[in-house]
Amino acid sequence: MVDTALVTQKKQNSSESVVKHSLYSNQFIYQSLFTQLSDGFAYCKLLFDKSGADAFDYVFCDLNQSFRNITQLGNESVVGKKVSELFPW
């Protein structure tokens, strides 16, 4: 008699493996695009007010090399900071 819990666990592990492989593949594709893009690109996180309706600022999460070359801003001086800290209006 086959242990159904064991079969179910094997199927679940196999499905998780397929999902993980797909995620890693997508991550590689997007990371390659990000690093090889000739246009400056900054990956940012929007910050919303308490109601969640209006964005009021954003934080730099990552920059590609082209962005750093164009703006002369390095990762150390930008990543993790709000745009309002860097460029007060």
Secondary structure, DSSP 8 states (H G I E B T S, - for coil): ---HHHHHHHHHHHHHHHHHHHHHHHHHHHHHHHHH-SS--EEEEEEE-TTSS-EEEEEEEEE-HHHHHHH---HHHHTT-BHHHHS--
